[in-house]
Amino acid sequence: MLTIRPARTDDHRHLEVLLRRASLATGEHAEDLLDHPDAMDIPVENLANAIVAEAGGVIVGFCTILPLSETVAEIDAVFVDPDFWRQGLGQQLVSAGAQIAVQAGVVGPNVVSGRYALPFYKALGFKRTGLEATRFGPAVRLTKTLIASVPAASSA
């Protein structure tokens, strides 16, 4: 059974291990990541904006959505244990994170994605908005509108 819950401080080490495992499994920037392991560190303060997925009491994925403004947030991380890839877990995490963001007033989450995850975000309805310079080279910036604006009431 899968459970999605808010991250706790004591999850920190488990999330970093999962991030490293998933990051290296994609093969994208693996040499850069091994040369600069600090790139796979998770700031403890980000846990307040993270949710985790557990299967049988074991963390198998997580998603971090960081607020940028009152209405915009950045999907900072979506990582799933490679043994659980292609089972819809990443989609569930992004969806659960988006619901939390909507409750906080966010209408447009952004994400910066490498080549490997780009099809994932596009399949979730994110649209390319440009390129972003990252530590290991250019990546694609995408955004998604979560809430359609409400039309003004007509005066009939």
C-alpha positions in Angstrom: 0.0 0.0 0.0 1.3 3.5 -0.9 1.1 6.4 1.5 1.9 10.0 0.7 2.7 12.1 3.7 4.6 15.3 4.6 8.3 14.9 5.0 9.8 14.9 8.4 13.2 16.0 9.6 14.2 12.4 10.3 13.5 11.5 6.6 16.5 13.7 5.5 19.1 11.0 5.2 16.7 8.6 3.5 15.7 11.2 0.9 19.4 12.1 0.1 20.1 8.4 -0.5 17.1 8.0 -2.7 18.0 11.2 -4.6 21.5 9.9 -5.3 20.3 6.5 -6.4 17.7 7.9 -8.7 19.9 10.6 -10.1 22.7 8.2 -10.9 20.3 5.6 -12.4 19.2 8.0 -15.2 22.8 8.4 -16.4 22.2 12.1 -17.1 25.2 14.1 -15.7 26.3 11.0 -13.7 30.0 11.9 -14.0 29.4 15.5 -13.0 27.3 14.3 -10.0 30.0 11.9 -8.9 32.6 14.7 -9.2 30.4 17.1 -7.2 28.3 15.0 -4.7 27.2 18.2 -3.0 24.9 18.7 -5.9 22.8 15.9 -4.5 22.5 17.3 -1.0 19.0 18.4 0.2 18.9 21.5 2.3 17.2 20.5 5.6 14.9 23.6 5.3 13.4 22.2 2.1 11.8 19.3 4.0 9.1 21.7 5.2 7.9 21.8 1.5 8.3 18.2 0.7 6.1 15.1 0.6 7.2 11.5 0.6 5.7 8.3 -0.7 6.1 5.2 1.4 5.4 1.6 0.4 5.4 -0.9 3.2 6.9 1.8 5.5 9.9 2.4 3.2 10.3 5.8 1.4 10.2 5.2 -2.3 9.8 8.7 -3.6 9.5 12.3 -2.8 8.6 15.7 -4.2 9.6 19.2 -3.1 7.7 22.3 -4.2 9.3 25.5 -3.0 7.3 28.8 -3.0 8.8 31.6 -5.2 6.0 34.1 -4.6 2.4 34.0 -3.4 1.2 32.5 -6.7 4.3 30.7 -8.2 6.2 27.7 -6.9 9.2 25.7 -8.2 9.1 22.0 -8.3 12.6 21.6 -6.9 12.7 17.8 -6.8 10.7 14.7 -7.9 12.7 11.6 -7.3 11.4 8.0 -7.3 13.4 4.9 -6.3 14.4 3.2 -9.6 12.7 0.0 -8.5 9.4 1.9 -8.6 9.8 3.7 -11.9 7.1 3.5 -14.5 4.3 2.8 -12.0 2.8 6.3 -11.8 4.4 7.2 -8.5 6.1 10.4 -9.9 2.7 11.6 -11.3 1.1 10.9 -7.9 3.7 12.9 -6.1 3.5 15.9 -8.5 -0.3 15.8 -8.3 -0.3 15.6 -4.5 2.3 18.4 -4.3 0.2 20.5 -6.8 -2.9 20.1 -4.6 -1.0 21.4 -1.6 0.3 24.3 -3.7 -3.2 25.2 -4.9 -4.4 25.3 -1.3 -1.6 27.8 -0.6 -2.7 30.0 -3.6 -0.2 28.8 -6.2 -1.5 28.9 -9.8 1.6 28.2 -11.7 4.3 25.7 -10.7 7.6 25.9 -12.6 10.2 23.2 -13.0 13.7 23.1 -14.6 14.2 19.7 -16.2 17.0 17.8 -17.8 16.5 15.6 -20.9 15.7 12.5 -18.9 12.6 13.9 -17.1 11.4 16.2 -19.9 8.9 13.7 -21.3 7.5 13.1 -17.8 6.7 16.8 -17.2 5.3 17.2 -20.7 3.0 14.2 -20.2 1.8 16.0 -17.0 0.8 19.1 -19.0 3.8 21.3 -18.4 4.7 23.6 -21.3 8.2 24.7 -22.2 8.8 28.3 -21.5 12.6 28.6 -22.1 16.0 27.5 -21.2 17.7 27.8 -17.8 21.4 27.8 -17.1 22.3 25.2 -14.4 25.4 24.0 -12.8 25.9 21.3 -15.3 24.7 23.0 -18.4 21.4 24.3 -20.0 18.1 22.7 -19.0 14.5 23.4 -20.0 12.2 25.5 -17.9 8.5 24.4 -18.0 5.4 25.7 -16.3 1.8 24.6 -15.8 -1.3 26.5 -15.0 -3.1 24.8 -12.1 -6.1 27.1 -11.8 -7.9 28.8 -14.6 -8.6 32.5 -13.9 -12.2 33.1 -12.9 -14.0 35.4 -15.4 -15.4 38.6 -14.0 -19.1 38.5 -13.3 -21.2 40.2 -15.9 -23.6 43.0 -15.0 -26.8 41.8 -16.7 
